[in-house]
């Protein structure tokens, strides 16, 4: 094997490992954000609407786009009563809430 090919393969291996490491770090950071936001979302629905929710999915936006996490789930063990909440992960303040119409008519 030529020395140019060895150098090229070494550089390629370094790039692959760097990208893999960044991806893992990104996933770990997103999991931390979700774990911090989930109890906030659950407590928000409990205190503001007196309902129990379970979150089953999430979406974390990149900070350069908008620092928010969306949590998606349902109310009171009824998967047909979908809810969502957006939380700013810099301040962990609730920014937006979605759900069935009856939930918001209780206010």
GROMACS elastic network, one bead per residue, 0.5 to 0.9 nm:
[ bonds ]
;  ai    aj funct       b0    kb
    1     4     6  0.84264   500
    1     5     6  0.66196   500
    1     6     6  0.69481   500
    2     5     6  0.53174   500
    2     6     6  0.64246   500
    2     7     6  0.88237   500
    3     6     6  0.50123   500
    3     7     6  0.62005   500
    3     8     6  0.85579   500
    4     7     6  0.51726   500
    4     8     6  0.61227   500
    4     9     6  0.86024   500
    5     9     6  0.60507   500
    5    10     6  0.84618   500
    6     9     6  0.51410   500
    6    10     6  0.60425   500
    6    11     6  0.85849   500
    7    10     6  0.50443   500
    7    11     6  0.61521   500
    7    12     6  0.85405   500
    8    11     6  0.51824   500
    8    12     6  0.61334   500
    8    13     6  0.86103   500
    9    13     6  0.60636   500
    9    14     6  0.85900   500
   10    13     6  0.50960   500
   10    14     6  0.62302   500
   10    15     6  0.86768   500
   11    14     6  0.51031   500
   11    15     6  0.62237   500
   11    16     6  0.86803   500
   12    15     6  0.51309   500
   12    16     6  0.62135   500
   12    17     6  0.86493   500
   13    16     6  0.51540   500
   13    17     6  0.61729   500
   13    18     6  0.85435   500
   14    17     6  0.51888   500
   14    18     6  0.60569   500
   14    19     6  0.86472   500
   15    18     6  0.50498   500
   15    19     6  0.61808   500
   15    20     6  0.85509   500
   16    19     6  0.52867   500
   16    20     6  0.61599   500
   16    21     6  0.86050   500
   17    20     6  0.50691   500
   17    21     6  0.60784   500
   17    22     6  0.86402   500
   18    21     6  0.51357   500
   18    22     6  0.62511   500
   18    23     6  0.86666   500
   19    22     6  0.51577   500
   19    23     6  0.62078   500
   19    24     6  0.87148   500
   20    23     6  0.51385   500
   20    24     6  0.62849   500
   20    25     6  0.86932   500
   21    24     6  0.52055   500
   21    25     6  0.62187   500
   21    26     6  0.86100   500
   22    25     6  0.50861   500
   22    26     6  0.60761   500
   22    27     6  0.86431   500
   23    26     6  0.50591   500
   23    27     6  0.62421   500
   23    28     6  0.86614   500
   24    27     6  0.51511   500
   24    28     6  0.62068   500
   24    29     6  0.86395   500
   25    28     6  0.51114   500
   25    29     6  0.61588   500
   25    30     6  0.86318   500
   26    29     6  0.51649   500
   26    30     6  0.62082   500
   26    31     6  0.86735   500
   27    30     6  0.50823   500
   27    31     6  0.61623   500
   27    32     6  0.86841   500
   28    31     6  0.51148   500
   28    32     6  0.63230   500
   28    33     6  0.87708   500
   29    32     6  0.51658   500
   29    33     6  0.63590   500
   29    34     6  0.87717   500
   30    33     6  0.50706   500
   30    34     6  0.62055   500
   30    35     6  0.86124   500
   30    59     6  0.88151   500
   30    60     6  0.64578   500
   30    69     6  0.89224   500
   31    34     6  0.50838   500
   31    35     6  0.60872   500
   31    36     6  0.86237   500
   32    35     6  0.51260   500
   32    36     6  0.62522   500
   32    37     6  0.86126   500
   33    36     6  0.52609   500
   33    37     6  0.61042   500
   33    38     6  0.85902   500
   33    60     6  0.79243   500
   33    69     6  0.76221   500
   33    89     6  0.66492   500
   34    37     6  0.50823   500
   34    38     6  0.58981   500
   34    58     6  0.73291   500
   34    59     6  0.85534   500
   34    60     6  0.77757   500
   34    69     6  0.71943   500
   34    70     6  0.88193   500
   34    71     6  0.80957   500
   34    89     6  0.88824   500
   35    38     6  0.55421   500
   35    39     6  0.74435   500
   36    39     6  0.65714   500
   36    40     6  0.71849   500
   36    89     6  0.85650   500
   36    92     6  0.82034   500
   37    40     6  0.51829   500
   37    41     6  0.62299   500
   37    42     6  0.87709   500
   37    69     6  0.75975   500
   37    70     6  0.89821   500
   37    71     6  0.82175   500
   37    87     6  0.68894   500
   37    88     6  0.87593   500
   37    89     6  0.73905   500
   37    92     6  0.67604   500
   38    41     6  0.51598   500
   38    42     6  0.62498   500
   38    43     6  0.86363   500
   38    55     6  0.73608   500
   38    71     6  0.73359   500
   39    42     6  0.50053   500
   39    43     6  0.60016   500
   39    44     6  0.83830   500
   40    43     6  0.52162   500
   40    44     6  0.60260   500
   40    45     6  0.87769   500
   40    87     6  0.85369   500
   40    92     6  0.77708   500
   40    93     6  0.84395   500
   40    94     6  0.82220   500
   41    44     6  0.50319   500
   41    45     6  0.63770   500
   41    46     6  0.86217   500
   41    53     6  0.85064   500
   41    55     6  0.85956   500
   41    71     6  0.77199   500
   41    84     6  0.88226   500
   41    85     6  0.66652   500
   41    86     6  0.84255   500
   41    87     6  0.78568   500
   41    94     6  0.76778   500
   42    45     6  0.54641   500
   42    46     6  0.62780   500
   42    47     6  0.87327   500
   42    51     6  0.88193   500
   42    52     6  0.69828   500
   42    53     6  0.59948   500
   42    54     6  0.72555   500
   42    55     6  0.80958   500
   43    47     6  0.59619   500
   43    48     6  0.83086   500
   43    52     6  0.85015   500
   43    53     6  0.89728   500
   44    47     6  0.52935   500
   44    48     6  0.57969   500
   44    49     6  0.78486   500
   44    50     6  0.89307   500
   44    94     6  0.80274   500
   45    48     6  0.53613   500
   45    49     6  0.52837   500
   45    50     6  0.63946   500
   45    51     6  0.59020   500
   45    52     6  0.67861   500
   45    53     6  0.69751   500
   45    97     6  0.89400   500
   46    49     6  0.56742   500
   46    52     6  0.57933   500
   46    53     6  0.78297   500
   47    50     6  0.56195   500
   47    51     6  0.80124   500
   48    51     6  0.83199   500
   48   107     6  0.84535   500
   49    52     6  0.87766   500
   49   103     6  0.68681   500
   49   104     6  0.77057   500
   49   106     6  0.73381   500
   49   107     6  0.75353   500
   51    75     6  0.67035   500
   51    76     6  0.66931   500
   51   103     6  0.86011   500
   52    74     6  0.86305   500
   52    75     6  0.59231   500
   52    76     6  0.52714   500
   52    77     6  0.82676   500
   53    73     6  0.68490   500
   53    74     6  0.55863   500
   53    76     6  0.57748   500
   53    77     6  0.75607   500
   53    83     6  0.78606   500
   54    72     6  0.82707   500
   54    73     6  0.54086   500
   54    74     6  0.56532   500
   54    75     6  0.66443   500
   54    76     6  0.76485   500
   54    77     6  0.75532   500
   54    83     6  0.89053   500
   55    58     6  0.78098   500
   55    71     6  0.62224   500
   55    72     6  0.53319   500
   55    74     6  0.66152   500
   55    83     6  0.83549   500
   55    84     6  0.82575   500
   56    71     6  0.76511   500
   56    72     6  0.59963   500
   56    73     6  0.50105   500
   56    74     6  0.79663   500
   57    70     6  0.84107   500
   57    71     6  0.59917   500
   57    72     6  0.50933   500
   57    73     6  0.65623   500
   58    69     6  0.69862   500
   58    70     6  0.54735   500
   58    72     6  0.58727   500
   58    73     6  0.87624   500
   59    68     6  0.84522   500
   59    69     6  0.56084   500
   59    70     6  0.50923   500
   59    71     6  0.66270   500
   59    72     6  0.84664   500
   60    63     6  0.89329   500
   60    67     6  0.79257   500
   60    68     6  0.62163   500
   60    70     6  0.64387   500
   60    71     6  0.87534   500
   60    89     6  0.89216   500
   61    64     6  0.83547   500
   61    65     6  0.66147   500
   61    66     6  0.61233   500
   61    67     6  0.60310   500
   61    68     6  0.56373   500
   61    69     6  0.61369   500
   61    70     6  0.82790   500
   62    65     6  0.53728   500
   62    66     6  0.61928   500
   62    67     6  0.61464   500
   62    68     6  0.78059   500
   63    66     6  0.50639   500
   63    68     6  0.75412   500
   63    89     6  0.88081   500
   63    90     6  0.87921   500
   64    67     6  0.71541   500
   65    68     6  0.89079   500
   66    88     6  0.82442   500
   67    87     6  0.84372   500
   67    88     6  0.56157   500
   67    89     6  0.56931   500
   67    90     6  0.64269   500
   68    86     6  0.64344   500
   68    87     6  0.53942   500
   68    89     6  0.52993   500
   68    90     6  0.78269   500
   68    92     6  0.86197   500
   68    95     6  0.87399   500
   69    85     6  0.82180   500
   69    86     6  0.56795   500
   69    87     6  0.53756   500
   69    88     6  0.64311   500
   69    89     6  0.65004   500
   70    84     6  0.68396   500
   70    85     6  0.56385   500
   70    87     6  0.64702   500
   70    88     6  0.89173   500
   71    83     6  0.83162   500
   71    84     6  0.54875   500
   71    85     6  0.53751   500
   71    86     6  0.65187   500
   71    87     6  0.81929   500
   72    82     6  0.74045   500
   72    83     6  0.59003   500
   72    85     6  0.67986   500
   73    79     6  0.76786   500
   73    81     6  0.83838   500
   73    82     6  0.56680   500
   73    83     6  0.53074   500
   73    84     6  0.62799   500
   74    77     6  0.68331   500
   74    78     6  0.62984   500
   74    79     6  0.53411   500
   74    80     6  0.70642   500
   74    81     6  0.52828   500
   74    83     6  0.51431   500
   74    84     6  0.80028   500
   74    99     6  0.83447   500
   75    78     6  0.57414   500
   75    79     6  0.70933   500
   75    80     6  0.82470   500
   75    81     6  0.55123   500
   75    82     6  0.64616   500
   75    83     6  0.67909   500
   75    99     6  0.86454   500
   76    79     6  0.82984   500
   76    81     6  0.81471   500
   77    80     6  0.89101   500
   77    81     6  0.85474   500
   78    81     6  0.56462   500
   78    82     6  0.80988   500
   79    82     6  0.63976   500
   81    99     6  0.71754   500
   81   100     6  0.62463   500
   82    98     6  0.81954   500
   82    99     6  0.57335   500
   82   100     6  0.67625   500
   83    97     6  0.75513   500
   83    98     6  0.53880   500
   83   100     6  0.70939   500
   84    96     6  0.81960   500
   84    97     6  0.57433   500
   84    99     6  0.63251   500
   85    94     6  0.72052   500
   85    95     6  0.76114   500
   85    96     6  0.56454   500
   85    98     6  0.61709   500
   85    99     6  0.87350   500
   86    93     6  0.86012   500
   86    94     6  0.59891   500
   86    95     6  0.54877   500
   86    96     6  0.50180   500
   86    97     6  0.63998   500
   86    98     6  0.87750   500
   87    90     6  0.88294   500
   87    91     6  0.82481   500
   87    92     6  0.57417   500
   87    93     6  0.55278   500
   87    95     6  0.55510   500
   87    96     6  0.72686   500
   88    91     6  0.56932   500
   88    92     6  0.50209   500
   88    93     6  0.55237   500
   88    94     6  0.65389   500
   88    95     6  0.67303   500
   89    93     6  0.74986   500
   90    93     6  0.82506   500
   91    94     6  0.88663   500
   94    97     6  0.77367   500
   98   101     6  0.89218   500
   98   104     6  0.88856   500
   99   102     6  0.84065   500
   99   103     6  0.67120   500
   99   104     6  0.77446   500
  100   103     6  0.55857   500
  100   104     6  0.73099   500
  101   104     6  0.55420   500
  101   105     6  0.64126   500
  102   105     6  0.50789   500
  102   106     6  0.67312   500
  103   106     6  0.58433   500
  103   107     6  0.80289   500
  104   107     6  0.58844   500
